[in-house]
Amino acid sequence: MAKIVDSSVLITLERRNLGLSHLRPSLEKGDEKIALAAVTVSELLLGVYRADSAARRLRRESFLDTILEAVPVLPFDLPVARTYGRIWSELAAQGQLIGIHDAQIAATALTHGWGVLTENTRDFQRVPGLSVAAPTWL
C-alpha cells in the first residue's frame, strides 16, 4: 500500500543527515509509492523558518527542496476536506481527538486509499480505517 510520509519521519531523516533511500526498509516493498500531504510541507517549512541559525535554516531548506523534487505532494482539496470533517467528527464523538495537522494528513491518506508512515503511531492509530506503519528505526 502506498504511504504518505509524516513530518516526524522526515525530521528524523534530516537530523540524522540521511536521504529518502533510508525509507526503503520501512516500506512493504522497496519500490512502494510515497507522497507528502500538503500540510506536511507546511510543517517542514515552519521548521525552516524557525531555524535558530542561518546554517541550520539553509540545511533544512536544502533537505526539503531535495524531498520536494523527489516526492509528490497531495493537496488538501474538497474531497480531502470532506474526509477530514468526517474523521474529526468521529474522533470528537469518541473523545479521541488528535492534532489538527495529523487529522489532515490522515484525511489525505484515506481519501487517496493510502496509509501513513509515521513515528507518531499512537495518534494516527485512532483514525478508523487508516493503515499506520512506523519506520524500521523505531
GROMACS elastic network, one bead per residue, 0.5 to 0.9 nm:
[ bonds ]
;  ai    aj funct       b0    kb
    1    27     6  0.86498   500
    1    28     6  0.74159   500
    1    29     6  0.87214   500
    1    32     6  0.69675   500
    1    33     6  0.77744   500
    1   113     6  0.82674   500
    1   114     6  0.61874   500
    1   115     6  0.66084   500
    1   131     6  0.86793   500
    2    27     6  0.85305   500
    2    28     6  0.88813   500
    2    32     6  0.57360   500
    2    34     6  0.56877   500
    2    35     6  0.80755   500
    2   113     6  0.80434   500
    2   114     6  0.51438   500
    2   115     6  0.62408   500
    2   116     6  0.83178   500
    3    27     6  0.81442   500
    3    32     6  0.77404   500
    3    33     6  0.65081   500
    3    35     6  0.65457   500
    3    36     6  0.85172   500
    3   109     6  0.74299   500
    3   114     6  0.53098   500
    3   117     6  0.60188   500
    3   131     6  0.87732   500
    3   132     6  0.87289   500
    3   133     6  0.86979   500
    4    33     6  0.86421   500
    4    34     6  0.55802   500
    4    36     6  0.52520   500
    4    37     6  0.66429   500
    4    74     6  0.88255   500
    4   105     6  0.77504   500
    4   106     6  0.86715   500
    4   108     6  0.82441   500
    4   109     6  0.62742   500
    4   114     6  0.67855   500
    4   115     6  0.61876   500
    4   117     6  0.60764   500
    4   118     6  0.85973   500
    5     8     6  0.83032   500
    5     9     6  0.67263   500
    5    10     6  0.74192   500
    5    34     6  0.66391   500
    5    35     6  0.62505   500
    5    36     6  0.56094   500
    5    37     6  0.78167   500
    5    40     6  0.83013   500
    5   115     6  0.87855   500
    5   116     6  0.59645   500
    5   118     6  0.64550   500
    6     9     6  0.57299   500
    6    10     6  0.68729   500
    6    11     6  0.89463   500
    6    36     6  0.71614   500
    6    37     6  0.79462   500
    6    40     6  0.64647   500
    6   102     6  0.83887   500
    6   105     6  0.75860   500
    6   116     6  0.68328   500
    6   117     6  0.59956   500
    6   118     6  0.51251   500
    6   119     6  0.78316   500
    6   120     6  0.84928   500
    7    10     6  0.50363   500
    7    11     6  0.59282   500
    7    12     6  0.85314   500
    7    36     6  0.85635   500
    7    40     6  0.56321   500
    7    41     6  0.78537   500
    7    43     6  0.69729   500
    7    44     6  0.66805   500
    7   118     6  0.75872   500
    7   119     6  0.88266   500
    8    11     6  0.52101   500
    8    12     6  0.63623   500
    8    13     6  0.88189   500
    8   118     6  0.61469   500
    8   119     6  0.57685   500
    8   120     6  0.72129   500
    9    12     6  0.52577   500
    9    13     6  0.64091   500
    9    14     6  0.87970   500
    9    23     6  0.87662   500
    9   117     6  0.73962   500
    9   118     6  0.57331   500
    9   119     6  0.60897   500
    9   120     6  0.89548   500
    9   134     6  0.86913   500
    9   135     6  0.73114   500
   10    14     6  0.61486   500
   10    15     6  0.85633   500
   10    20     6  0.84746   500
   10    44     6  0.84309   500
   10    64     6  0.88702   500
   10    67     6  0.88454   500
   11    14     6  0.50754   500
   11    15     6  0.60687   500
   11    16     6  0.85254   500
   11    44     6  0.78525   500
   12    15     6  0.51215   500
   12    16     6  0.60755   500
   12    17     6  0.83954   500
   12    18     6  0.83125   500
   13    16     6  0.52241   500
   13    17     6  0.59626   500
   13    19     6  0.64125   500
   13    20     6  0.76601   500
   13    22     6  0.79003   500
   13    23     6  0.88141   500
   14    18     6  0.60809   500
   14    19     6  0.76401   500
   14    59     6  0.85664   500
   14    60     6  0.71932   500
   14    63     6  0.66838   500
   14    64     6  0.86850   500
   15    18     6  0.77260   500
   16    19     6  0.89946   500
   17    63     6  0.88638   500
   18    21     6  0.79590   500
   18    22     6  0.66925   500
   19    22     6  0.59652   500
   19    23     6  0.80608   500
   19    63     6  0.85213   500
   19    66     6  0.89471   500
   19    67     6  0.85076   500
   20    23     6  0.55517   500
   20    24     6  0.77252   500
   20    67     6  0.75650   500
   20    70     6  0.87579   500
   21    24     6  0.57283   500
   21    25     6  0.86205   500
   22    25     6  0.68633   500
   22    26     6  0.80590   500
   23    26     6  0.52898   500
   23    27     6  0.67107   500
   23    30     6  0.84355   500
   23   135     6  0.71878   500
   23   136     6  0.82089   500
   24    27     6  0.53716   500
   24    28     6  0.82622   500
   24    29     6  0.74574   500
   24    31     6  0.73614   500
   24    32     6  0.82045   500
   25    28     6  0.76958   500
   25    29     6  0.80450   500
   25    30     6  0.67147   500
   25   135     6  0.78167   500
   25   136     6  0.64489   500
   26    29     6  0.84860   500
   26    30     6  0.82381   500
   26   117     6  0.80820   500
   26   133     6  0.79796   500
   26   134     6  0.71548   500
   26   136     6  0.50682   500
   26   137     6  0.82721   500
   27    30     6  0.59619   500
   27    31     6  0.78624   500
   27    32     6  0.63221   500
   27    33     6  0.88331   500
   27   117     6  0.83706   500
   27   133     6  0.84815   500
   27   135     6  0.79696   500
   27   136     6  0.87497   500
   28    31     6  0.84626   500
   28    32     6  0.68127   500
   29    32     6  0.51941   500
   29    33     6  0.89847   500
   30    33     6  0.89662   500
   31    34     6  0.89414   500
   34    71     6  0.67957   500
   34    72     6  0.77084   500
   34   114     6  0.89367   500
   35    71     6  0.54383   500
   35    72     6  0.50523   500
   35    73     6  0.57230   500
   35    74     6  0.67962   500
   36    39     6  0.81659   500
   36    40     6  0.62803   500
   36    41     6  0.71274   500
   36    68     6  0.87137   500
   36    71     6  0.68876   500
   36    72     6  0.63168   500
   36    74     6  0.60540   500
   36    75     6  0.88461   500
   36   105     6  0.84478   500
   37    40     6  0.52479   500
   37    41     6  0.69092   500
   37    72     6  0.86621   500
   37    73     6  0.55988   500
   37    75     6  0.63820   500
   37    76     6  0.73706   500
   37   104     6  0.80378   500
   37   105     6  0.57735   500
   37   106     6  0.89277   500
   37   108     6  0.63844   500
   37   109     6  0.79167   500
   38    41     6  0.52857   500
   38    42     6  0.66616   500
   38    43     6  0.89673   500
   38    73     6  0.57861   500
   38    74     6  0.58065   500
   38    75     6  0.52351   500
   38    76     6  0.62392   500
   38   104     6  0.89970   500
   38   105     6  0.81700   500
   38   108     6  0.87608   500
   39    43     6  0.63183   500
   39    44     6  0.87371   500
   39    75     6  0.82583   500
   39    76     6  0.75606   500
   39   101     6  0.64828   500
   39   102     6  0.87525   500
   39   104     6  0.71039   500
   39   105     6  0.69042   500
   40    43     6  0.50386   500
   40    44     6  0.62943   500
   40    45     6  0.85957   500
   40    73     6  0.88840   500
   40   101     6  0.77157   500
   40   102     6  0.88271   500
   40   105     6  0.73046   500
   41    44     6  0.51059   500
   41    45     6  0.60898   500
   41    46     6  0.86041   500
   41    64     6  0.82846   500
   41    68     6  0.86074   500
   41    73     6  0.80055   500
   42    45     6  0.50040   500
   42    46     6  0.62090   500
   42    47     6  0.88044   500
   43    46     6  0.51653   500
   43    47     6  0.66904   500
   43   101     6  0.84430   500
   44    47     6  0.51102   500
   44    48     6  0.65024   500
   44    49     6  0.89242   500
   44    60     6  0.83826   500
   44    61     6  0.88380   500
   44    64     6  0.73464   500
   45    49     6  0.62507   500
   45    50     6  0.85033   500
   45    60     6  0.85662   500
   45    61     6  0.77325   500
   45    64     6  0.79478   500
   46    49     6  0.52021   500
   46    50     6  0.60100   500
   46    51     6  0.85273   500
   47    50     6  0.51575   500
   47    51     6  0.60458   500
   47    57     6  0.80405   500
   47    60     6  0.75129   500
   47    61     6  0.88839   500
   48    51     6  0.55023   500
   48    56     6  0.79594   500
   48    57     6  0.51590   500
   48    58     6  0.77284   500
   48    59     6  0.85048   500
   48    60     6  0.55604   500
   48    61     6  0.58021   500
   48    64     6  0.85649   500
   49    52     6  0.87833   500
   49    57     6  0.67710   500
   49    61     6  0.87653   500
   50    53     6  0.87597   500
   50    57     6  0.77091   500
   51    54     6  0.72654   500
   51    55     6  0.85547   500
   51    56     6  0.58990   500
   51    57     6  0.50349   500
   51    58     6  0.88113   500
   51    60     6  0.81390   500
   52    55     6  0.86192   500
   52    56     6  0.68639   500
   52    57     6  0.74126   500
   53    56     6  0.52796   500
   53    57     6  0.61870   500
   53    58     6  0.86361   500
   54    57     6  0.50421   500
   54    58     6  0.61197   500
   54    59     6  0.86059   500
   55    58     6  0.51726   500
   55    59     6  0.61985   500
   55    60     6  0.86525   500
   56    59     6  0.50437   500
   56    60     6  0.60955   500
   56    61     6  0.84459   500
   57    60     6  0.52063   500
   57    61     6  0.60037   500
   57    62     6  0.84865   500
   58    61     6  0.50751   500
   58    62     6  0.60101   500
   58    63     6  0.85036   500
   59    62     6  0.51866   500
   59    63     6  0.61428   500
   59    64     6  0.86268   500
   60    63     6  0.50730   500
   60    64     6  0.61264   500
   60    65     6  0.85534   500
   61    64     6  0.50996   500
   61    65     6  0.60755   500
   61    66     6  0.85948   500
   62    65     6  0.50874   500
   62    66     6  0.62138   500
   62    67     6  0.86700   500
   63    66     6  0.51938   500
   63    67     6  0.63195   500
   63    68     6  0.87338   500
   64    67     6  0.50146   500
   64    68     6  0.60903   500
   64    69     6  0.86046   500
   65    68     6  0.50769   500
   65    69     6  0.62146   500
   65    70     6  0.88078   500
   66    69     6  0.52583   500
   66    70     6  0.65842   500
   66    71     6  0.87555   500
   67    70     6  0.52960   500
   67    71     6  0.58677   500
   67    72     6  0.88892   500
   68    71     6  0.53205   500
   68    72     6  0.68114   500
   68    73     6  0.76372   500
   69    72     6  0.78562   500
   74    77     6  0.87325   500
   74   108     6  0.72364   500
   74   109     6  0.89369   500
   74   112     6  0.88717   500
   75    80     6  0.80337   500
   75   108     6  0.77219   500
   76    79     6  0.80409   500
   76    80     6  0.56403   500
   76    81     6  0.66148   500
   76   104     6  0.77030   500
   76   105     6  0.88127   500
   76   107     6  0.87237   500
   76   108     6  0.68158   500
   77    80     6  0.53277   500
   77    81     6  0.60447   500
   77    82     6  0.87409   500
   77   108     6  0.87791   500
   78    82     6  0.62240   500
   78    83     6  0.87104   500
   79    82     6  0.51827   500
   79    83     6  0.64266   500
   79    84     6  0.86392   500
   79   107     6  0.89683   500
   79   108     6  0.86210   500
   79   111     6  0.68106   500
   80    83     6  0.50694   500
   80    84     6  0.60088   500
   80    85     6  0.86212   500
   80   104     6  0.77711   500
   80   107     6  0.56434   500
   80   108     6  0.53769   500
   80   109     6  0.85826   500
   80   110     6  0.82077   500
   80   111     6  0.57821   500
   80   112     6  0.84972   500
   81    85     6  0.61815   500
   81    86     6  0.86935   500
   81   104     6  0.79518   500
   81   107     6  0.74422   500
   81   108     6  0.83791   500
   82    85     6  0.52052   500
   82    86     6  0.64188   500
   82    87     6  0.87289   500
   82   107     6  0.83357   500
   82   111     6  0.89353   500
   83    86     6  0.51477   500
   83    87     6  0.61169   500
   83    88     6  0.85284   500
   83   104     6  0.86860   500
   83   106     6  0.88073   500
   83   107     6  0.53046   500
   83   108     6  0.77918   500
   83   110     6  0.74870   500
   83   111     6  0.65507   500
   84    87     6  0.51046   500
   84    88     6  0.59748   500
   84    89     6  0.84157   500
   84   103     6  0.64795   500
   84   104     6  0.59148   500
   84   105     6  0.87241   500
   84   106     6  0.77299   500
   84   108     6  0.78690   500
   85    88     6  0.52476   500
   85    89     6  0.60643   500
   85    90     6  0.86044   500
   85   107     6  0.85781   500
   86    89     6  0.51875   500
   86    90     6  0.61733   500
   86    91     6  0.86351   500
   86   107     6  0.88004   500
   87    90     6  0.51902   500
   87    91     6  0.61087   500
   87    92     6  0.84676   500
   87   103     6  0.71675   500
   87   106     6  0.83721   500
   87   107     6  0.71172   500
   87   127     6  0.69761   500
   87   128     6  0.79463   500
   88    91     6  0.52260   500
   88    92     6  0.59788   500
   88    93     6  0.85212   500
   88    97     6  0.71245   500
   88    98     6  0.84002   500
   88   100     6  0.84575   500
   88   103     6  0.69198   500
   89    92     6  0.51744   500
   89    93     6  0.61446   500
   89    94     6  0.87257   500
   89    97     6  0.89942   500
   90    93     6  0.52001   500
   90    94     6  0.64263   500
   90    95     6  0.87344   500
   90    96     6  0.84922   500
   90    97     6  0.87625   500
   90   127     6  0.86431   500
   90   128     6  0.86774   500
   91    94     6  0.51460   500
   91    95     6  0.61074   500
   91    97     6  0.51244   500
   91    98     6  0.77558   500
   91   126     6  0.76578   500
   91   127     6  0.73172   500
   91   128     6  0.87715   500
   92    96     6  0.59491   500
   92    97     6  0.54611   500
   92    98     6  0.89617   500
   93    96     6  0.76779   500
   93    97     6  0.87309   500
   94    97     6  0.79211   500
   96   123     6  0.87155   500
   96   126     6  0.69756   500
   96   127     6  0.89308   500
   97   100     6  0.85178   500
   97   103     6  0.85783   500
   97   123     6  0.84185   500
   97   126     6  0.82745   500
   98   101     6  0.84410   500
   98   102     6  0.65665   500
   98   103     6  0.64531   500
   98   123     6  0.59235   500
   98   124     6  0.76621   500
   98   126     6  0.79379   500
   98   127     6  0.87681   500
   99   102     6  0.51172   500
   99   103     6  0.61883   500
   99   104     6  0.86674   500
   99   123     6  0.81216   500
  100   103     6  0.50954   500
  100   104     6  0.62654   500
  100   105     6  0.87109   500
  101   105     6  0.61848   500
  101   106     6  0.85458   500
  102   105     6  0.50196   500
  102   106     6  0.60822   500
  102   107     6  0.84944   500
  102   123     6  0.79338   500
  102   124     6  0.71118   500
  103   107     6  0.60320   500
  103   108     6  0.85544   500
  103   124     6  0.79328   500
  103   127     6  0.80998   500
  104   108     6  0.61618   500
  104   109     6  0.86398   500
  105   108     6  0.50863   500
  105   109     6  0.62618   500
  105   110     6  0.86820   500
  105   116     6  0.80466   500
  106   109     6  0.50868   500
  106   110     6  0.61086   500
  106   111     6  0.84829   500
  106   115     6  0.80892   500
  106   116     6  0.71942   500
  106   124     6  0.71034   500
  106   127     6  0.73125   500
  106   130     6  0.70689   500
  107   110     6  0.51483   500
  107   111     6  0.59492   500
  107   112     6  0.85609   500
  107   130     6  0.89109   500
  108   111     6  0.52712   500
  108   112     6  0.63875   500
  108   113     6  0.86049   500
  108   114     6  0.82038   500
  109   112     6  0.53720   500
  109   113     6  0.59919   500
  109   115     6  0.56882   500
  109   116     6  0.66292   500
  109   130     6  0.76619   500
  109   131     6  0.88398   500
  110   114     6  0.58779   500
  110   115     6  0.71600   500
  110   129     6  0.77060   500
  110   130     6  0.63846   500
  110   131     6  0.86571   500
  111   114     6  0.76631   500
  112   115     6  0.88924   500
  113   130     6  0.87699   500
  114   130     6  0.80279   500
  114   131     6  0.74564   500
  115   130     6  0.61207   500
  115   132     6  0.57350   500
  115   133     6  0.75617   500
  116   121     6  0.88990   500
  116   124     6  0.80069   500
  116   130     6  0.75923   500
  116   131     6  0.63672   500
  116   132     6  0.50112   500
  116   133     6  0.62192   500
  116   134     6  0.84162   500
  117   120     6  0.87207   500
  117   121     6  0.83158   500
  117   131     6  0.87758   500
  117   132     6  0.61514   500
  117   134     6  0.55756   500
  117   135     6  0.66474   500
  118   121     6  0.60433   500
  118   124     6  0.82079   500
  118   132     6  0.73299   500
  118   133     6  0.63289   500
  118   134     6  0.51931   500
  118   135     6  0.66772   500
  119   122     6  0.85785   500
  119   133     6  0.82127   500
  119   134     6  0.54974   500
  119   135     6  0.66945   500
  119   138     6  0.72774   500
  120   123     6  0.60818   500
  120   124     6  0.66773   500
  120   125     6  0.87811   500
  120   134     6  0.77422   500
  121   124     6  0.52148   500
  121   125     6  0.57791   500
  121   126     6  0.87599   500
  121   132     6  0.64830   500
  121   133     6  0.69573   500
  121   134     6  0.65205   500
  122   125     6  0.55303   500
  122   126     6  0.71411   500
  123   126     6  0.55933   500
  123   127     6  0.77605   500
  124   127     6  0.57034   500
  124   130     6  0.75403   500
  124   131     6  0.86554   500
  124   132     6  0.66673   500
  125   128     6  0.74572   500
  125   129     6  0.87836   500
  125   130     6  0.69895   500
  125   131     6  0.77470   500
  125   132     6  0.63208   500
  126   130     6  0.83603   500
  127   130     6  0.57477   500
  127   131     6  0.88615   500
  128   131     6  0.88341   500
  134   137     6  0.81616   500
  134   138     6  0.67174   500
  135   138     6  0.59460   500
